Amino acid sequence: MALKKILTDPRSRWMEEGGPEADVSVSSRVRLARDLAAYPFPHRLRAEQAEEVLHAVRLALDRPEVTKRLGKMEFMRLTELSPVERHVLVEKHLVSPDLLKGDPAGKAVIIRQDEAISIMVNEEDHLRIQCLLPGLALQECWELAGTVDDALEATVEYAFNEEFGYLSACPTNVGTGLRASVMMHLPGLAATGMIEEVIPGLSKLGLTVRGLYGEGTKAAGSFFQVSNQITLGRQEEEIINNLTALVRRLVSQEREARRRLHQEQRGALEDRVFRSYGVLQYARVLTSEEAMRSLSDLRLGLALKIIKRIPLSLVSELMVLSQPAFLIRLAGKELKPAERDVLRAQLIRERLQGKKPGADGEGNGKKR
């Protein structure tokens, strides 16, 4: 049942209400890159070695004391999932697009039932430990990731060098192996053109700005991922504290940009928000791009209280619900792009009316 819920329920822990600075900071993520000392890096693993890594990690997490401390984890081999189901995990931000590249044999993902913890096995590194929480919660993510890290290290030996720190398949991850990021909604900075100044400024401070699904992806609906670039020569707490401080500054800049927009262009801004809300409520055909733009406008309208009585968590849920693989998984069959556009519009309309994606949690692509 847990696996079915993960693959058919668009909701996830990172969408919950009440996260710090949630009007701008959608979610926080901390990811640790770890490799086992006894094995070559994943790109050089033989098939039997990849299986040994999977077995060692599963044994480490199946120990009763670990289950009691971390909760029940769902172990999924990629070969046991369809291509569509694998992409659903990407759309929910539970795995990286890189995990899906190449042969799925010897790869797996381990996900806690509330989806706050996910562990990719044999991606670029043997382990990618990820913790994902709502709002600006980098410290909480780091503490949770550290708990998972300690639980694994009690059983498996990591590749570690006294001088360089944790060793990784990619030199940019050597050291702490820590990548911290915050998914941010920055429509104010985008609308005022300030985003073109902000991004180069963040790069000078050792941060990188990426699209909705991380490296190699484009921004959609003014959603951006802001993360640290450097792991070598930095302490974990330093990385977390620096990124938190810079994100708070970015939050202040975004709020000021929104305030100015609302003050100086109130009519145009409210028209834009209500037009997008109307599209989401009544459209019969919605492309992925139009859905993301409209959801971004709706989220802005909610943050500025132009529109009320809709939780921000629902907007995050609809961002996942409207993605291609998720729609196909709910329909239970392959869909042409035009069919996806119809189903996307239908499901968004229904959720805004308070309906679930189906009586049993699964859609069938038919009007209910």
TITIDO-411438 format. One record per residue (C-alpha): residue in three letters; z negated, y, x negated; residue number from 1. Coordinates in steps of 0.5 Angstrom, whole numbers. Example, Ala and Ser with C-alpha at 12.3 -4.5 7.8 and 13.67 -1.06 7.14 Angstrom:
BEGIN
@r = ala&pz = -16&py = -9&px = -25&k = 1
@r = ser&pz = -14&py = -2&px = -27&k = 2
This chain:
BEGIN
@r = met&pz = 0&py = 0&px = 0&k = 1
@r = ala&pz = -2&py = 5&px = -6&k = 2
@r = leu&pz = 5&py = 4&px = -9&k = 3
@r = lys&pz = 9&py = 5&px = -2&k = 4
@r = lys&pz = 4&py = 12&px = -1&k = 5
@r = ile&pz = 6&py = 14&px = -8&k = 6
@r = leu&pz = 14&py = 13&px = -6&k = 7
@r = thr&pz = 14&py = 16&px = 1&k = 8
@r = asp&pz = 9&py = 21&px = 2&k = 9
@r = pro&pz = 11&py = 28&px = -1&k = 10
@r = arg&pz = 4&py = 30&px = -2&k = 11
@r = ser&pz = 0&py = 30&px = -9&k = 12
@r = arg&pz = -6&py = 32&px = -12&k = 13
@r = trp&pz = -3&py = 38&px = -15&k = 14
@r = met&pz = -1&py = 41&px = -8&k = 15
@r = glu&pz = -8&py = 41&px = -6&k = 16
@r = glu&pz = -11&py = 48&px = -3&k = 17
@r = gly&pz = -16&py = 52&px = -7&k = 18
@r = gly&pz = -14&py = 52&px = -14&k = 19
@r = pro&pz = -15&py = 58&px = -18&k = 20
@r = glu&pz = -10&py = 63&px = -18&k = 21
@r = ala&pz = -6&py = 59&px = -13&k = 22
@r = asp&pz = -2&py = 65&px = -11&k = 23
@r = val&pz = 2&py = 65&px = -17&k = 24
@r = ser&pz = 0&py = 59&px = -21&k = 25
@r = val&pz = 2&py = 53&px = -17&k = 26
@r = ser&pz = -1&py = 47&px = -22&k = 27
@r = ser&pz = -3&py = 46&px = -29&k = 28
@r = arg&pz = -1&py = 40&px = -33&k = 29
@r = val&pz = -4&py = 37&px = -40&k = 30
@r = arg&pz = 0&py = 32&px = -43&k = 31
@r = leu&pz = -2&py = 28&px = -49&k = 32
@r = ala&pz = 3&py = 24&px = -54&k = 33
@r = arg&pz = 0&py = 18&px = -57&k = 34
@r = asp&pz = 3&py = 12&px = -61&k = 35
@r = leu&pz = 0&py = 5&px = -63&k = 36
@r = ala&pz = -1&py = 4&px = -70&k = 37
@r = ala&pz = 1&py = -3&px = -70&k = 38
@r = tyr&pz = 8&py = -2&px = -67&k = 39
@r = pro&pz = 14&py = 2&px = -69&k = 40
@r = phe&pz = 16&py = 8&px = -65&k = 41
@r = pro&pz = 19&py = 7&px = -58&k = 42
@r = his&pz = 26&py = 8&px = -60&k = 43
@r = arg&pz = 25&py = 2&px = -66&k = 44
@r = leu&pz = 21&py = -2&px = -61&k = 45
@r = arg&pz = 24&py = -9&px = -61&k = 46
@r = ala&pz = 24&py = -12&px = -53&k = 47
@r = glu&pz = 18&py = -17&px = -55&k = 48
@r = gln&pz = 14&py = -11&px = -58&k = 49
@r = ala&pz = 15&py = -7&px = -52&k = 50
@r = glu&pz = 12&py = -12&px = -48&k = 51
@r = glu&pz = 6&py = -12&px = -53&k = 52
@r = val&pz = 5&py = -5&px = -52&k = 53
@r = leu&pz = 5&py = -6&px = -44&k = 54
@r = his&pz = 0&py = -11&px = -44&k = 55
@r = ala&pz = -5&py = -8&px = -49&k = 56
@r = val&pz = -5&py = -2&px = -45&k = 57
@r = arg&pz = -5&py = -5&px = -38&k = 58
@r = leu&pz = -11&py = -9&px = -41&k = 59
@r = ala&pz = -15&py = -3&px = -44&k = 60
@r = leu&pz = -14&py = 0&px = -37&k = 61
@r = asp&pz = -16&py = -6&px = -33&k = 62
@r = arg&pz = -23&py = -6&px = -36&k = 63
@r = pro&pz = -28&py = -6&px = -30&k = 64
@r = glu&pz = -32&py = 0&px = -34&k = 65
@r = val&pz = -25&py = 4&px = -34&k = 66
@r = thr&pz = -24&py = 3&px = -27&k = 67
@r = lys&pz = -31&py = 5&px = -25&k = 68
@r = arg&pz = -30&py = 11&px = -29&k = 69
@r = leu&pz = -23&py = 13&px = -28&k = 70
@r = gly&pz = -21&py = 10&px = -21&k = 71
@r = lys&pz = -16&py = 5&px = -19&k = 72
@r = met&pz = -9&py = 5&px = -23&k = 73
@r = glu&pz = -2&py = 3&px = -20&k = 74
@r = phe&pz = 2&py = -1&px = -26&k = 75
@r = met&pz = 9&py = 0&px = -24&k = 76
@r = arg&pz = 15&py = -3&px = -29&k = 77
@r = leu&pz = 21&py = 1&px = -29&k = 78
@r = thr&pz = 25&py = -5&px = -28&k = 79
@r = glu&pz = 21&py = -6&px = -21&k = 80
@r = leu&pz = 23&py = 0&px = -18&k = 81
@r = ser&pz = 30&py = 2&px = -16&k = 82
@r = pro&pz = 34&py = 8&px = -19&k = 83
@r = val&pz = 32&py = 12&px = -13&k = 84
@r = glu&pz = 25&py = 11&px = -13&k = 85
@r = arg&pz = 25&py = 12&px = -21&k = 86
@r = his&pz = 27&py = 19&px = -19&k = 87
@r = val&pz = 22&py = 20&px = -14&k = 88
@r = leu&pz = 17&py = 20&px = -19&k = 89
@r = val&pz = 21&py = 25&px = -23&k = 90
@r = glu&pz = 21&py = 30&px = -17&k = 91
@r = lys&pz = 14&py = 29&px = -15&k = 92
@r = his&pz = 12&py = 31&px = -23&k = 93
@r = leu&pz = 9&py = 24&px = -24&k = 94
@r = val&pz = 14&py = 22&px = -30&k = 95
@r = ser&pz = 19&py = 26&px = -34&k = 96
@r = pro&pz = 26&py = 26&px = -34&k = 97
@r = asp&pz = 26&py = 23&px = -41&k = 98
@r = leu&pz = 23&py = 16&px = -38&k = 99
@r = leu&pz = 29&py = 15&px = -34&k = 100
@r = lys&pz = 34&py = 15&px = -40&k = 101
@r = gly&pz = 37&py = 9&px = -43&k = 102
@r = asp&pz = 35&py = 2&px = -41&k = 103
@r = pro&pz = 29&py = 1&px = -37&k = 104
@r = ala&pz = 26&py = -5&px = -40&k = 105
@r = gly&pz = 20&py = -5&px = -43&k = 106
@r = lys&pz = 18&py = 2&px = -40&k = 107
@r = ala&pz = 13&py = 3&px = -35&k = 108
@r = val&pz = 8&py = 8&px = -31&k = 109
@r = ile&pz = 1&py = 8&px = -29&k = 110
@r = ile&pz = -1&py = 12&px = -24&k = 111
@r = arg&pz = -8&py = 14&px = -21&k = 112
@r = gln&pz = -8&py = 13&px = -13&k = 113
@r = asp&pz = -9&py = 21&px = -12&k = 114
@r = glu&pz = -4&py = 22&px = -17&k = 115
@r = ala&pz = -8&py = 27&px = -22&k = 116
@r = ile&pz = -7&py = 22&px = -27&k = 117
@r = ser&pz = 0&py = 19&px = -30&k = 118
@r = ile&pz = 1&py = 15&px = -36&k = 119
@r = met&pz = 8&py = 14&px = -38&k = 120
@r = val&pz = 9&py = 8&px = -43&k = 121
@r = asn&pz = 15&py = 7&px = -48&k = 122
@r = glu&pz = 18&py = 14&px = -47&k = 123
@r = glu&pz = 19&py = 18&px = -53&k = 124
@r = asp&pz = 12&py = 16&px = -55&k = 125
@r = his&pz = 8&py = 9&px = -53&k = 126
@r = leu&pz = 4&py = 13&px = -49&k = 127
@r = arg&pz = 4&py = 20&px = -45&k = 128
@r = ile&pz = -2&py = 21&px = -42&k = 129
@r = gln&pz = -1&py = 26&px = -36&k = 130
@r = cys&pz = -6&py = 30&px = -32&k = 131
@r = leu&pz = -4&py = 35&px = -26&k = 132
@r = leu&pz = -8&py = 39&px = -22&k = 133
@r = pro&pz = -8&py = 45&px = -17&k = 134
@r = gly&pz = -8&py = 52&px = -19&k = 135
@r = leu&pz = -10&py = 55&px = -26&k = 136
@r = ala&pz = -14&py = 49&px = -28&k = 137
@r = leu&pz = -12&py = 47&px = -36&k = 138
@r = gln&pz = -19&py = 46&px = -38&k = 139
@r = glu&pz = -21&py = 41&px = -32&k = 140
@r = cys&pz = -14&py = 38&px = -34&k = 141
@r = trp&pz = -16&py = 37&px = -41&k = 142
@r = glu&pz = -23&py = 34&px = -40&k = 143
@r = leu&pz = -19&py = 29&px = -35&k = 144
@r = ala&pz = -14&py = 27&px = -40&k = 145
@r = gly&pz = -19&py = 27&px = -46&k = 146
@r = thr&pz = -23&py = 22&px = -41&k = 147
@r = val&pz = -17&py = 17&px = -41&k = 148
@r = asp&pz = -15&py = 18&px = -48&k = 149
@r = asp&pz = -22&py = 16&px = -50&k = 150
@r = ala&pz = -22&py = 10&px = -45&k = 151
@r = leu&pz = -15&py = 7&px = -48&k = 152
@r = glu&pz = -18&py = 9&px = -56&k = 153
@r = ala&pz = -24&py = 4&px = -55&k = 154
@r = thr&pz = -19&py = -2&px = -54&k = 155
@r = val&pz = -12&py = 0&px = -58&k = 156
@r = glu&pz = -12&py = 4&px = -65&k = 157
@r = tyr&pz = -8&py = 10&px = -65&k = 158
@r = ala&pz = -3&py = 12&px = -70&k = 159
@r = phe&pz = -7&py = 18&px = -74&k = 160
@r = asn&pz = -7&py = 21&px = -81&k = 161
@r = glu&pz = -13&py = 25&px = -83&k = 162
@r = glu&pz = -9&py = 31&px = -86&k = 163
@r = phe&pz = -4&py = 31&px = -80&k = 164
@r = gly&pz = -7&py = 29&px = -74&k = 165
@r = tyr&pz = -4&py = 24&px = -69&k = 166
@r = leu&pz = 3&py = 22&px = -71&k = 167
@r = ser&pz = 9&py = 22&px = -66&k = 168
@r = ala&pz = 16&py = 20&px = -65&k = 169
@r = cys&pz = 17&py = 28&px = -65&k = 170
@r = pro&pz = 15&py = 32&px = -71&k = 171
@r = thr&pz = 13&py = 38&px = -66&k = 172
@r = asn&pz = 8&py = 33&px = -62&k = 173
@r = val&pz = 4&py = 32&px = -69&k = 174
@r = gly&pz = -3&py = 34&px = -69&k = 175
@r = thr&pz = -6&py = 34&px = -63&k = 176
@r = gly&pz = -1&py = 31&px = -59&k = 177
@r = leu&pz = -3&py = 36&px = -54&k = 178
@r = arg&pz = 2&py = 40&px = -49&k = 179
@r = ala&pz = -1&py = 44&px = -44&k = 180
@r = ser&pz = 3&py = 48&px = -38&k = 181
@r = val&pz = 3&py = 51&px = -32&k = 182
@r = met&pz = 8&py = 51&px = -26&k = 183
@r = met&pz = 8&py = 59&px = -24&k = 184
@r = his&pz = 12&py = 62&px = -18&k = 185
@r = leu&pz = 14&py = 69&px = -21&k = 186
@r = pro&pz = 19&py = 72&px = -15&k = 187
@r = gly&pz = 16&py = 79&px = -17&k = 188
@r = leu&pz = 18&py = 79&px = -24&k = 189
@r = ala&pz = 25&py = 76&px = -22&k = 190
@r = ala&pz = 26&py = 81&px = -17&k = 191
@r = thr&pz = 24&py = 87&px = -21&k = 192
@r = gly&pz = 28&py = 84&px = -27&k = 193
@r = met&pz = 22&py = 84&px = -31&k = 194
@r = ile&pz = 22&py = 77&px = -32&k = 195
@r = glu&pz = 28&py = 78&px = -38&k = 196
@r = glu&pz = 23&py = 82&px = -42&k = 197
@r = val&pz = 17&py = 77&px = -41&k = 198
@r = ile&pz = 20&py = 71&px = -43&k = 199
@r = pro&pz = 22&py = 73&px = -50&k = 200
@r = gly&pz = 15&py = 76&px = -51&k = 201
@r = leu&pz = 12&py = 69&px = -49&k = 202
@r = ser&pz = 16&py = 66&px = -54&k = 203
@r = lys&pz = 14&py = 71&px = -59&k = 204
@r = leu&pz = 7&py = 69&px = -58&k = 205
@r = gly&pz = 8&py = 61&px = -59&k = 206
@r = leu&pz = 10&py = 59&px = -51&k = 207
@r = thr&pz = 16&py = 57&px = -48&k = 208
@r = val&pz = 19&py = 58&px = -41&k = 209
@r = arg&pz = 22&py = 52&px = -38&k = 210
@r = gly&pz = 25&py = 50&px = -31&k = 211
@r = leu&pz = 22&py = 46&px = -25&k = 212
@r = tyr&pz = 22&py = 40&px = -29&k = 213
@r = gly&pz = 21&py = 42&px = -36&k = 214
@r = glu&pz = 25&py = 41&px = -42&k = 215
@r = gly&pz = 33&py = 42&px = -41&k = 216
@r = thr&pz = 32&py = 44&px = -33&k = 217
@r = lys&pz = 33&py = 50&px = -30&k = 218
@r = ala&pz = 29&py = 55&px = -26&k = 219
@r = ala&pz = 29&py = 54&px = -18&k = 220
@r = gly&pz = 27&py = 59&px = -13&k = 221
@r = ser&pz = 23&py = 63&px = -19&k = 222
@r = phe&pz = 19&py = 57&px = -21&k = 223
@r = phe&pz = 18&py = 56&px = -28&k = 224
@r = gln&pz = 14&py = 52&px = -33&k = 225
@r = val&pz = 10&py = 56&px = -38&k = 226
@r = ser&pz = 7&py = 51&px = -44&k = 227
@r = asn&pz = 5&py = 51&px = -51&k = 228
@r = gln&pz = 10&py = 50&px = -57&k = 229
@r = ile&pz = 6&py = 48&px = -63&k = 230
@r = thr&pz = 1&py = 43&px = -63&k = 231
@r = leu&pz = 0&py = 42&px = -71&k = 232
@r = gly&pz = -6&py = 46&px = -74&k = 233
@r = arg&pz = -9&py = 48&px = -68&k = 234
@r = gln&pz = -15&py = 45&px = -64&k = 235
@r = glu&pz = -14&py = 43&px = -57&k = 236
@r = glu&pz = -19&py = 48&px = -54&k = 237
@r = glu&pz = -16&py = 53&px = -58&k = 238
@r = ile&pz = -9&py = 51&px = -55&k = 239
@r = ile&pz = -12&py = 51&px = -48&k = 240
@r = asn&pz = -16&py = 57&px = -48&k = 241
@r = asn&pz = -10&py = 61&px = -51&k = 242
@r = leu&pz = -5&py = 59&px = -46&k = 243
@r = thr&pz = -10&py = 60&px = -40&k = 244
@r = ala&pz = -11&py = 67&px = -43&k = 245
@r = leu&pz = -4&py = 69&px = -43&k = 246
@r = val&pz = -3&py = 65&px = -36&k = 247
@r = arg&pz = -8&py = 70&px = -33&k = 248
@r = arg&pz = -4&py = 76&px = -36&k = 249
@r = leu&pz = 2&py = 73&px = -33&k = 250
@r = val&pz = -1&py = 72&px = -26&k = 251
@r = ser&pz = -4&py = 80&px = -27&k = 252
@r = gln&pz = 4&py = 82&px = -28&k = 253
@r = glu&pz = 6&py = 78&px = -23&k = 254
@r = arg&pz = 1&py = 81&px = -18&k = 255
@r = glu&pz = 3&py = 88&px = -20&k = 256
@r = ala&pz = 10&py = 87&px = -19&k = 257
@r = arg&pz = 9&py = 84&px = -12&k = 258
@r = arg&pz = 5&py = 90&px = -10&k = 259
@r = arg&pz = 10&py = 95&px = -12&k = 260
@r = leu&pz = 16&py = 91&px = -9&k = 261
@r = his&pz = 11&py = 91&px = -2&k = 262
@r = gln&pz = 10&py = 98&px = -3&k = 263
@r = glu&pz = 16&py = 101&px = -5&k = 264
@r = gln&pz = 21&py = 96&px = -1&k = 265
@r = arg&pz = 17&py = 93&px = 4&k = 266
@r = gly&pz = 22&py = 93&px = 10&k = 267
@r = ala&pz = 27&py = 89&px = 5&k = 268
@r = leu&pz = 22&py = 85&px = 3&k = 269
@r = glu&pz = 19&py = 83&px = 10&k = 270
@r = asp&pz = 27&py = 82&px = 12&k = 271
@r = arg&pz = 28&py = 77&px = 6&k = 272
@r = val&pz = 22&py = 73&px = 8&k = 273
@r = phe&pz = 23&py = 73&px = 15&k = 274
@r = arg&pz = 30&py = 71&px = 14&k = 275
@r = ser&pz = 28&py = 65&px = 10&k = 276
@r = tyr&pz = 23&py = 63&px = 14&k = 277
@r = gly&pz = 28&py = 63&px = 20&k = 278
@r = val&pz = 33&py = 59&px = 16&k = 279
@r = leu&pz = 27&py = 54&px = 15&k = 280
@r = gln&pz = 25&py = 53&px = 22&k = 281
@r = tyr&pz = 32&py = 53&px = 25&k = 282
@r = ala&pz = 37&py = 51&px = 20&k = 283
@r = arg&pz = 41&py = 45&px = 22&k = 284
@r = val&pz = 44&py = 44&px = 15&k = 285
@r = leu&pz = 40&py = 46&px = 8&k = 286
@r = thr&pz = 43&py = 45&px = 1&k = 287
@r = ser&pz = 38&py = 44&px = -4&k = 288
@r = glu&pz = 39&py = 50&px = -7&k = 289
@r = glu&pz = 38&py = 54&px = -1&k = 290
@r = ala&pz = 32&py = 50&px = 1&k = 291
@r = met&pz = 29&py = 52&px = -6&k = 292
@r = arg&pz = 30&py = 59&px = -5&k = 293
@r = ser&pz = 28&py = 60&px = 2&k = 294
@r = leu&pz = 21&py = 56&px = 0&k = 295
@r = ser&pz = 20&py = 61&px = -5&k = 296
@r = asp&pz = 21&py = 67&px = -1&k = 297
@r = leu&pz = 16&py = 63&px = 4&k = 298
@r = arg&pz = 11&py = 62&px = -1&k = 299
@r = leu&pz = 12&py = 70&px = -3&k = 300
@r = gly&pz = 11&py = 72&px = 4&k = 301
@r = leu&pz = 4&py = 67&px = 5&k = 302
@r = ala&pz = 1&py = 70&px = -2&k = 303
@r = leu&pz = 3&py = 77&px = 1&k = 304
@r = lys&pz = 0&py = 76&px = 8&k = 305
@r = ile&pz = 7&py = 78&px = 11&k = 306
@r = ile&pz = 7&py = 71&px = 14&k = 307
@r = lys&pz = 0&py = 67&px = 16&k = 308
@r = arg&pz = -3&py = 61&px = 18&k = 309
@r = ile&pz = 2&py = 56&px = 14&k = 310
@r = pro&pz = -2&py = 53&px = 8&k = 311
@r = leu&pz = 1&py = 54&px = 1&k = 312
@r = ser&pz = 0&py = 46&px = 0&k = 313
@r = leu&pz = 5&py = 45&px = 5&k = 314
@r = val&pz = 11&py = 49&px = 1&k = 315
@r = ser&pz = 9&py = 45&px = -5&k = 316
@r = glu&pz = 10&py = 39&px = 0&k = 317
@r = leu&pz = 17&py = 41&px = 2&k = 318
@r = met&pz = 19&py = 43&px = -5&k = 319
@r = val&pz = 18&py = 35&px = -6&k = 320
@r = leu&pz = 21&py = 33&px = 1&k = 321
@r = ser&pz = 27&py = 37&px = 0&k = 322
@r = gln&pz = 29&py = 33&px = -6&k = 323
@r = pro&pz = 35&py = 29&px = -6&k = 324
@r = ala&pz = 32&py = 22&px = -9&k = 325
@r = phe&pz = 26&py = 23&px = -4&k = 326
@r = leu&pz = 31&py = 24&px = 2&k = 327
@r = ile&pz = 34&py = 18&px = 0&k = 328
@r = arg&pz = 28&py = 14&px = 0&k = 329
@r = leu&pz = 26&py = 16&px = 6&k = 330
@r = ala&pz = 32&py = 15&px = 10&k = 331
@r = gly&pz = 32&py = 8&px = 7&k = 332
@r = lys&pz = 40&py = 8&px = 5&k = 333
@r = glu&pz = 45&py = 12&px = 1&k = 334
@r = leu&pz = 46&py = 19&px = 3&k = 335
@r = lys&pz = 52&py = 23&px = 2&k = 336
@r = pro&pz = 51&py = 30&px = 0&k = 337
@r = ala&pz = 53&py = 33&px = 7&k = 338
@r = glu&pz = 48&py = 28&px = 10&k = 339
@r = arg&pz = 42&py = 30&px = 5&k = 340
@r = asp&pz = 43&py = 37&px = 8&k = 341
@r = val&pz = 42&py = 35&px = 15&k = 342
@r = leu&pz = 36&py = 31&px = 14&k = 343
@r = arg&pz = 33&py = 36&px = 9&k = 344
@r = ala&pz = 34&py = 41&px = 15&k = 345
@r = gln&pz = 31&py = 36&px = 20&k = 346
@r = leu&pz = 25&py = 34&px = 16&k = 347
@r = ile&pz = 23&py = 41&px = 14&k = 348
@r = arg&pz = 24&py = 44&px = 21&k = 349
@r = glu&pz = 19&py = 38&px = 23&k = 350
@r = arg&pz = 14&py = 39&px = 18&k = 351
@r = leu&pz = 14&py = 46&px = 20&k = 352
@r = gln&pz = 12&py = 44&px = 27&k = 353
@r = gly&pz = 7&py = 40&px = 24&k = 354
@r = lys&pz = 10&py = 33&px = 25&k = 355
@r = lys&pz = 9&py = 28&px = 19&k = 356
@r = pro&pz = 16&py = 25&px = 16&k = 357
@r = gly&pz = 15&py = 19&px = 21&k = 358
@r = ala&pz = 10&py = 15&px = 25&k = 359
@r = asp&pz = 9&py = 10&px = 19&k = 360
@r = gly&pz = 10&py = 15&px = 13&k = 361
@r = glu&pz = 17&py = 13&px = 12&k = 362
@r = gly&pz = 23&py = 17&px = 15&k = 363
@r = asn&pz = 29&py = 13&px = 17&k = 364
@r = gly&pz = 34&py = 19&px = 17&k = 365
@r = lys&pz = 35&py = 19&px = 25&k = 366
@r = lys&pz = 32&py = 24&px = 30&k = 367
@r = arg&pz = 25&py = 22&px = 32&k = 368
